[in-house]
Amino acid sequence: MPNTVTRPDAPDATITTDEVVRPQMPARAGEEVWAIQVPGAVSLKITTFNRFGQAVEGQMTVGPNRQGTEFRIKVEDREENQARIMDPGHDPFRNGMLVRVDANQQTIPETASPDALTTEDLLDIYDLEGAKFEARVRSLGELPMRRLAEVGESMDCSHRQITFVRELLQERFAKGGPQTTLEHGERLS
């Protein structure tokens, strides 16, 4: 279903997001192509080789303010980065911070996530009506919900929908608010 957007300053001009074709970085054997979805930076540990063929651990940083930037990472490097993460909610490959663009992310158990949403997927959520919209928004994690609010405001979506998203964000993910315990999911005061 094509997403049609009308600009507020020019109501007769519309843009269909399906018409925009972005160049895609090709994947090589043993590598995956990912795109960053947030304005922050992501630092990943990678393995490179020196001129003598010895493995050297390095670091790759993508961002800040580089939304949509694509990069290649070896499958082994991704798996190693995921193994280092203590809390699954902080895994950038699963929490919506990074989205795989060369293949379907949901087919690989280590990267499958309901929070891995592209901007187009977020715009499709605003096409839902009433209870379906609210149910879908409630199923999102923190990062995609924050992105949903930003996309909704920048694309002049329904004020009611944006207000619902903002209130739910404030209720669930208030900055500086009470933290949930890891064991029981109840709020600490």
Sequence and secondary structure as in RCSB ss.txt:
>XXXX:A:sequence
MPNTVTRPDAPDATITTDEVVRPQMPARAGEEVWAIQVPGAVSLKITTFNRFGQAVEGQMTVGPNRQGTEFRIKV
EDREENQARIMDPGHDPFRNGMLVRVDANQQTIPETASPDALTTEDLLDIYDLEGAKFEARVRSLGELPMRRLAE
VGESMDCSHRQITFVRELLQERFAKGGPQTTLEHGERLS
>XXXX:A:secstr
   EEEETTEEEEEEEGGG         TTEEEEEE SSS EEEEEEEE TTS EEEEEEEE SS TT EEEEEH
HHHHHHHHH SSGGG TTTSSSEEE SS GGGSTTT  TT   HHHHHHHHTS HHHHHHHHHT  HHHHHHHHH
HHHHTT  HHHHHHHHHHHHHHS TTS  B TTT  B  
